[in-house]
Amino acid sequence: MLKAFQSIMAGLCAGVLFVFGASAAEAAAPHQAHANFRTAVYVTVDATRRLSDPAVFAREFARVYSQAPFDHVYIEDYRDSRFATDAQIDAVKREFEAKGIAVSGGVTLAAGGRNGQFGTFDYENPRDLAECKEAVERAARHFDQVILDDFFFYNTKSDADIAAKGKRSWTQYRIARMRQVARDVVLKSARAVNPHVHVIIKFPNWYEHFQGLGFDLEKEPHMFGAIYTGTETRDPVITDQLLQQYESFGVIRFMDAILPGGNLGGWVDTFDTRYADRYAEQLWDTLFAKAPEMTLFSWDQLADMSAIKPGDRPWANSDTSFDWKKMVAGYHATPGAKGPGWASVAGAALATIDPVLAHLGHVQTIPSYKPYRSSSAEDFLENYLGNIGLPVAATPVYPTQAPLVLLTEAARTDPHIVAKMEASLRAGHSVVITSGLLQALQDKGFSDIAEWRVTGRVAAIRKYYNGYGAGSGNLLNDPAKSRRVVFPEIHFFTNDSWAIIRGVAGEKAFPVLLMNHYSKGVIYVLDVPDNIADLYNLPDGVLTQIKTYLQQDFPVRIAAPPQVALFAYDNGAFVVESYRAKPARVTVILSGHAPHLADAMTGKAIASDAAAGQGREDDDPTKRMAEKQRKDIGEGTAFTVTLPAHSFRAFRYRKNSD
């Protein structure tokens, strides 16, 4: 995908027409800031108007490019009822082209906002439709590629909207209406003035709720032919959405599955971060997911002459992946600037990740089936699982060939889901369902596979065991984690099914991970806490056991505390990243005969725990805990490493026979 995208951008730089999916051999990019991805900056309409002054352009270009080299810009002509003139667009376009920068257009079909809520066009209002048409026509006159910023949704409920909706749900009405607007207003109008124009639709980060506001992941990507992905997760504590860090990776993989080869990049902004590392992490995770282009939003923040502050960084003196001190030392001042800005953070982060990407193959994940237009009480669950170290990615198509498939409550919207599960099991595959999906299906045919039921009662648990059959199992508790977690109660028949991870409250046991054999396969139900975020409050031993079962076919897994993610690739490379504020002790478990592990960047071999003599039981409580963790991880060769706060490390492994 990257090579094809480079060819597209090369055509733009040369001022020629292009077609999506063009061969990389057609032309070489005349300018590329990084070796393994392209870097773009989005220029909002206010910046477009400002940059039409050559003196302003020279000053701001020097500020941005000196900190964060880039090779592509999206020049916006419209946002919130404000237009750039044809003359202003042409002037800015010429300036960037003279610098060897590829240029594309941008349009934000937004209508400001009120009371903190984003304002969209009312697509039953003739005036709004006319403004939409004018905005896309103006962009298409100047550019052969135009991106729609992620406001092409619909949240108004005017009298005209209510009348047009009729007896349909808001979701049904809005999806149908936005398909019409996309076809008859946006695409038709743009192509009428420029038959060669390609319009990209950018989707934002709140993908679980798209359908309710008219975003249509089933049809729109194919109507436009190319998509872009908002990967901004910002801060998971202070923002209203509380998006988990892993989503910057996972949402790229989801969009890649929706339009293979047509997801052109990821998009991150500078907003709502408490420390500089959080901005860098969003960029890294977008690129770990193999996005071919990284767009920085927006020019205004990157060109700001103010000096930014590092933020709340108690790890400031640690050897972290984002090196604030090194960034400051390498800063080159430009006239009017008061110190390093957001572009400095972006430039340092991208320079750090670029050489790492050269070592990574194709992404490998556990598929989680998420049908089009599905939503549930387990919204964004994949991202929480990613944050406990499970390399999960959603897919809109049921993965019939996957050795293990994860099914959350969202899968209930597929009327044939039970039959698909049974087919996987008969083929010898494993199926993991969540307690939410079990509750949705237990009276809709699932009992033909396993007679499990969510009872409607809950249990508050803080003691956990693994194992089954004769014997008591191993205690999985961690003295540092004694908080009670509330789980739905699942009823099952002993010896037909077995709780391979169980919680104990008082004198009663409750399944946390329940297993049953069916035909040639194995079915599991993962009991999801009432509050999904309580996954982070489970003892590390419980998390390790969950990963042991769900990654049974993965060559690598990790035993680690929560907020540590694993990104795996098909060439023996993998990345472990910690979002924690303190160092994280991580045990890497490799399958196969006597595997070898090395740092991917230095090639330095890493000794296994057995070779290094780790885990011996003595009076040292740290070593006793290490021994306990070693027992929890099951089969495989263990290698223990420590990651600094908010840092990643790339590794390569090989089997002894390789």
Salt bridges, closest charged atoms under 4 A:
ASP46 OD1 - ARG49 NH2 3.43
ASP46 OD1 - ARG82 NE 2.96
GLU60 OE2 - ARG50 NE 2.81
ASP71 OD1 - ARG38 NH2 3.78
GLU76 OE2 - ARG79 NH2 2.97
ASP86 OD1 - ARG141 NH2 3.23
ASP86 OD1 - HIS142 NE2 2.79
ASP90 OD1 - HIS142 ND1 2.94
GLU124 OE2 - ARG177 NE 3.32
GLU134 OE2 - ARG138 NH2 3.05
GLU137 OE2 - LYS133 NZ 2.58
ASP149 OD2 - ARG79 NH2 2.89
ASP149 OD1 - LYS202 NZ 3.61
ASP150 OD2 - LYS202 NZ 2.80
ASP184 OD1 - ARG183 NE 3.00
GLU208 OE1 - LYS370 NZ 2.64
ASP216 OD2 - ARG179 NE 2.51
ASP216 OD1 - ARG373 NH1 3.56
GLU218 OE1 - ARG373 NH1 2.78
GLU232 OE2 - LYS202 NZ 3.71
GLU232 OE2 - ARG234 NH2 3.96
ASP235 OD2 - ARG274 NE 2.96
ASP256 OD2 - ARG253 NH1 2.94
ASP269 OD2 - ARG234 NH2 2.51
ASP277 OD1 - ARG313 NE 2.63
GLU281 OE1 - ARG278 NE 2.82
GLU281 OE2 - HIS646 ND1 2.58
GLU293 OE2 - HIS72 ND1 2.72
ASP300 OD1 - ARG50 NH2 3.17
ASP379 OD2 - HIS209 NE2 2.55
ASP414 OD2 - LYS420 NZ 2.58
GLU422 OE2 - ARG426 NH2 3.02
ASP443 OD1 - ARG453 NH1 2.83
GLU489 OE1 - ARG457 NE 2.98
GLU489 OE2 - LYS508 NZ 3.98
ASP540 OD1 - LYS481 NZ 3.07
ASP570 OD2 - HIS362 ND1 3.23
ASP599 OD2 - ARG649 NE 2.94
GLU617 OE2 - LYS631 NZ 3.98
GLU627 OE2 - ARG630 NH2 2.54
ASP632 OD2 - LYS628 NZ 3.01
